[in-house]
Amino acid sequence: MKYRELGNTGLKVSEIGMGCEGFAEDGCKMTKTLFDLAEENGVNYFDLYTSNPDVRRAVGDALVGRREKFYIQSHICSVWQDGQYKRTRDVAEARAGFDEMMKLLRTDYLDVGMIHYCDALSDWEDIEKNGIWDYAKELKAAGGHRHMGPSSAHPRGPWIGWERFSPPASIGGDSRRSRRPRITARSVRTSSGHSRRRTFRLCVTSI
């Protein structure tokens, strides 16, 4: 397995990572099998956007005795209500969802905490207005997540937030604030044969 530094986090992550869709297969029995295979093959990074408590619990069980072998990227504002996923911008719901996630994952920190689903300026306005941004920074300061950033399915989504929350002046004299973050992207071949770039992960650590 080859490893690369993730953005400016200093984390050395495997070139191949895991998503969470397969974890729910066969009543979540597939989760441990996937983590066993990942460990055997040097995969050390996974994303857990889902708020499904059964999946989170299965992941927590699968990590017992090997938490330090994996970097967890999971999402603030992805919550579970009335038996289904919900993207929230309510800070009380986000707090409750994060606390529940930590209990189910059996850990006291995330390696990367993503503010969930930030595709448009209106998303960032809600994140700022409703206290989500302050809560994310509070978590980082307390060690709830060691690095933070926005998740987005839209190539412009992360840049909108970066431009909004990263003025030239630095906070606490940290000159890194003036640098744009590194985006991890992959080239996707469309059915027409044309290549396009798709942003799928951005980690901002200088905030």
N, C-alpha and C positions, 0 to 999 in steps of 0.2 A: 504494500500500500504506500502511496505517496501522500505527503502531508504539505499543507500550505498554511501560511499565516493568514488568519481571518481578519481582513480589514486592518485596523490599527489596534486590535485587541491584544496581540501577543499570543493568542491561542493558536496552537498548531493542530489544525483539523484535517481529517482525512479527505481526500478528493471526492470520495463517495460518501454520502451521508444517508440517513434514513428519514423518510417522512412518516406520518402516523396513520395513513389510511389502512395499511395492512394489519395494524395492531388489533383492530376490532374483529378480524376474521375468526370464524369458528368460536364465537363467544369469548373472544379475547385470548383464547388458548394459544394463538399464533404468536403472541407478543414475546414470550420467553424464547421461543424458537428463533425468532428474528434477532433478538439480542445475543443469543448464543452464537449465531452465524456471524453477526457483526463483530463480536469480540474475536472470534477465531480468524477473521479476515482483516482485522486492523481498522475497522470502521469505528470512529470514536465520537461522531457528531450526529445529533438527530434533532428534528423539529417536531414540536408537539403543539400544533395550533388548536387541536380539538379540545373542547371543554367536557366531553363525555366522561363522567366520573368513573365508569367501568373501565374505560381505556386508561385513564390516569392511574387508577388503582393497579391495573395490570402492569403498567410500566414501572410503578413503584415496587411491585413485587419482583419484577424482572431485574431491577437494579440492586436488590439486596446483596451486599457483599462485594459489589463492583461499581459503586457510584463514582468513584474517582477515575474509572476507566472511560467514562463518557462525559462529553460536554452536552449539557441540556440547553436547548433553545426553546423557550415556551412563550406564551402570549398573555399579556395583560389585556383586559377588555373582552376576552373570549370567555363567556360564562354559560352556565347550563341552567335553564329555567323551564319549568313545566314539561320536562322530558325532552327538551330540544336545545340545540345550540342557539346562542344569541350574541350578537356583537353589541356591546354596551358602551355608552359614554357617560354613564352614571358612576361617579367615583365610589359611592358606597357599594354598588354592585361589583365594581372592579376589585375593591378591597376584599370583599367576602369571597369572590371567586379566586383571588390569589391565595388567600389563607387556606381555602379548601384544597387548592391544587398542591400546595406545599405538604399538607397532611397526607394526601393520597400518593404523592410521589416519594414520601418519606425522606425529604431533604429539607434543608433550611436555606438553600440558595439556588438560584439559576445561574448558569454561566452566561447566558444571554437572555435578556428579557425584551421581547418585542411588543411595542404598542400595536395592537392588532388592527389590520385592515385600514390603512391610511392612504386612500386613493385620490382624494381631492382636497382643495383648499378648505371646503366646508368641514371636512373631517378634522383638519388641524384647528380650525376655529372652535369646534366643539371640544376638542382635546384640551385646548387652552382655557376656554371659558368654564368648563365643568370641573377643572381641577385635576384632570388626568395627567397632564404634563408634570405638575407639581408632585403628584403622587409617584410617578415614575422616577423622578429625581430623588424623592424621599427614600424610595426602595433602594436605589443605587447607593445612596449615602449610608444606609443602614446595612448594606450587604445582602439585601434580598435578591438582587441580581447584580452581577459583577460588571456587566456591560449592557448597554441598552441601545435600541434603535427602533425604527418603524418597519412594519411589514406592509407590503403592498403588492397587488397584482398588476399595477400600472407602472410603466417605466418612469413617469414623472412624479409619482406619488412621494417617494422619499426626498426628491429634490425640493419639492414644494415645502416640506417641513423643514429641511435644512436651511433653505433661504429665509424662512419665517423666524426660526429660532436661533440662527447663528449670525448675529451682526458682527462686524469687524472687531469690535471691542471684545476682549476676552473676559471671562469670569475668573476671578482669583488670580489674575496675571498669567493664565495658561495660554501661551501663544498658539497652542494647537487649535484653538477655537477658530482661528482665521483660515485653517485648512479645510478644504472640502473632503468629505469622507471617501473612502474607496468603495466602489460598488462591485460586488461579485455578480457576474452575469454569465450566461451561457448562450451559445449560438443555437438557434432552433431552425431547422429546415422545414419550410412549409411545403404543402402539397404541390405548389406551383414550381418548386425548386429554388425559390428565392430564400436568402438567408436574412433573418431578422435577429435583433438582440433583445433578449428578455431579461429584465432585472428580476432576480428572485431572492436576493438577500442583501440587506444593507445593515451594517453595524456601526453605530456612532458611539464612540467611547470618550470623546473629549467634552462631554456635557455633564 
